[in-house]
């Protein structure tokens, strides 16, 4: 049996009568990178905060690393590294001073040594006296991650760690995360980027406070029952507008020089495409596989119909 | 859709002109002003507070000053003198004592502003024409508080005796002055204002700076977003509080040294009592103010509000503590408020130690008040401190 790092059931949280997270259950195996996806305001941050004791759930219960999230917040805090969405290290402290502070708060035996090792690991040895606030976005994220893993947590909760970071820095960031997972650290990471979602071992998709899909990227795509056609050719914008209104087509999304046309009902989609193809001979129509993004946008649209 | 909204080019837009742009700013400022309740309150409450405090509470001609009396002669003349003093409206005989030591203690501890001692066989000596003298001791720490009362003593002999010495002793009444009033201005005999103000300044500076430092402590972490990760770390509220207050105690210590040194070197303010006692109690006072500031910072939503709160607190501290205006000149309600402020108690301590040379025994109440104040503020801060982001 797989060891479970996060096991929560029926988490619900509302602010001023507005339910932000509704009856959310999550099971994250130890040592996995678990992607947490969903549109803005879907409750991802609130969920992460409930997991690390920063927010008290209105209802629901569960454990994080075997500690009760309601009553053992102190134990959870000692073993969890939480990286906030917004840069939350001290901008007016140097890189080294920030890391030493973290090491001291966690009661590490040799704060200076721990900070030095973290600095070396980050490749910041020459810049350790630079103020954290002066770093570029990508370096800030790396430093924040470095501060998170400094006290050797068993679980990392990363809240959109790569927002606004360039592709190269993002890739390095993810290499680092995979390295940590290989060492046995569990990582729960929220993101908007589909390429990042595909780098996760498992995914959960949350919208309007509800968990809509869960599983590996392949499973999530398969579960959706979505079929996709790819169209290429000229004036895709006008074609897209025309396709959108046809029965059997649930979603039309431009991808560069291509148009992804998807539908939940394969037969109905095929019929709609056939009709469209007959009316318009100027485009190339091929059967394709739905992307994760197609699936998520569809899920979001469905959720909107249900809750909004 | 996207394309359409981006089609404007700079040339198509007319220059809206100075007034329109300015008006846009005015509208925005008003909207923001309305959102910020605390600033709104400041606008209304500060003028009212100033008006009430300056208008009603402040009086530089304090009357009904507490006075202790020691009478070794109980004749009608004594009673006439005391009645005359009472009639000036400056002296309020609250305590009757039996020995001069008690009289000294009452003045030293600040329980009374004046002490009057009527010598034995006062009446007989007057009638014999021996011109005895009665002793009036004034606590002149604050020259403003005693000034007018002292000048009221001048015409006193005349009024007191005109009635009593009429008749057979009429001749005595007509002589120059049948008795003398010996005025002893204690603690600040020359009535040097700086002696009163400069030690008091120690309290004012500590109040203002200490409170401001910690008032920003928690709100700054919230505003900069660092609070979120701090709360996710295994650190307890009490550890955060003490950790934030402690460094400023040292700052207070430096300020203390500067002010006391300057008081001594530049203004020749004497330090009659124990410097060490003063340092210890000033540190306590600094800690109490740091705790108040920290409490504000847990109550305020942002740094601006925290600063506004310290200002609210600072204003009555300056006006009602006896720093600027004589404490005893204020009406009862203002004195009650004054007693609730830490600065009031510290002023008594610092003036007592520097000018009067009093020891711990004479200021236990004030020390206790400071300790209580500090613990209360810390307790409130810990209750108010949000451990979660709920």
Interface residues (C-beta under 8 A of the other chain):
Chain A: X49 X52 X53 X54 X55 X56 X74 X77 X78 X80 X82 X83 X84 X86 X87 X88 X89 X90 X91 X102 X105 X106 X107
Chain B: X224 X225 X226 X227 X228 X229 X230 X231 X232 X233 X234 X235 X388 X389 X390
